[in-house]
Amino acid sequence: MKIREYKNACVWDSGRFVKKSFYVKDNSFFGGNFNEKEVETIDLEGKYVLPGFSDSHAHVLGVGIKKLTYDVSNNSFDEIFERKDEIIIGRGWERIENEKLFDELNSMVILIRKCGHVAFLNKKSQEFLNIDRYYIFEEELEKIWNFLPEEFFYRAFKVGEREFLKHGITSVHSDDFHGISFNLLERLLKDSKLRIFEKLYTNTPWNFEYRDYGVSKIIGIKIFADGSLGGKTAYLSKPYKNTNGYGVFTLPKNFKEIVSFAEKNNLQVCVHAIGDEALSKTIKAFGKYSGHRIIHAQLVKESDFEKLRAFNLSVQPHFFFEDLEIVDNINLENILIYPFRRMYEEGILLSFSSDGPVSPIDPKYVINAALKLGFSFKDAILLYTESSGNIIKEKIGRIAPNYLADFVVYSDKNLTKLEKVFVNGELVYDTFTLEP
């Protein structure tokens, strides 16, 4: 394959844009010697080039499903009552005032909360799913997806893929193994133009195969230690205010067996832990093992902070601002809240993520929140590119020799107009001519 030279580019380099050329050979950036006859030259005419953004925790399939279903993120259900579909699925609510109103509809109504950890079912849905209450939590949500056809999920994944690419995101540490077969997951990964680092949601990881699928691969195992703050299922050391509830602790009983399997097979165990007590118990459960990942870590006991050095973290700076009202329901004595900047300043290895579709997947949304927390723009870019590769030892996120050629082209230095997206050296999204 010829070497491609991209000239007249303003390339992101150590926190600033530098006018220079860069080279791509096969699927990587290239910095060796070559014959001029081997070079194909592309003039970028002063456009601004960054390494592709990499979201270290999101749900490609979930983003697509949300686009294909009804948006109830403003607690507005008017459209739901106007529809006459057999099945109505929506996502995004934070509270439902009158559950019985939905029982008047002839449709099965399934409304997933913003956090993705709680779902509302009207009476017709309850009857179909053989459930006798309006709300279901955590793993019970799997029942919702089991009756949807495979092609719905395939279409949703392609829609999700497009959403990430059009925001300049070239890779996602995704979590998609919910309500679908492993064969379908393999098909999704193999056909993806977006680079997927899949975290396989399972308590029996030895039942599956781990390998590369095109530009994607399965890199780890996803485990839940608790739920969400909004659903009051995040596991706390003190009860939620005005309740007797501490949340739920969901780390599987065979966790040590899962970690042992991961160690032997070079896989990363990625644990969702939001509440301070869930984090404490997770750290203790890992024991001597290090190098695995904690996702969220929003509430941290002061006594646990130093212990985080043994792990890699995926964090969401925007959650600090989204959760201000929710945190009022929590006793915060001796608890650090969203201490992401302190983690970074003290050398704990972390990376940024959106947790889409819980929050917007636009990197600028996440980066703007990080700036408000005191991160510099340079560090915010680093934490949304190279650091996402560092936490899984993948060479992504830098425009430098031997790094994978994932990069994005903007027309302006303020990153307001995305023009092109490249994954593995191939053009996969072009705002003028291509649709993924």
Disulfide bonds with the S-S distance in Angstrom:
none
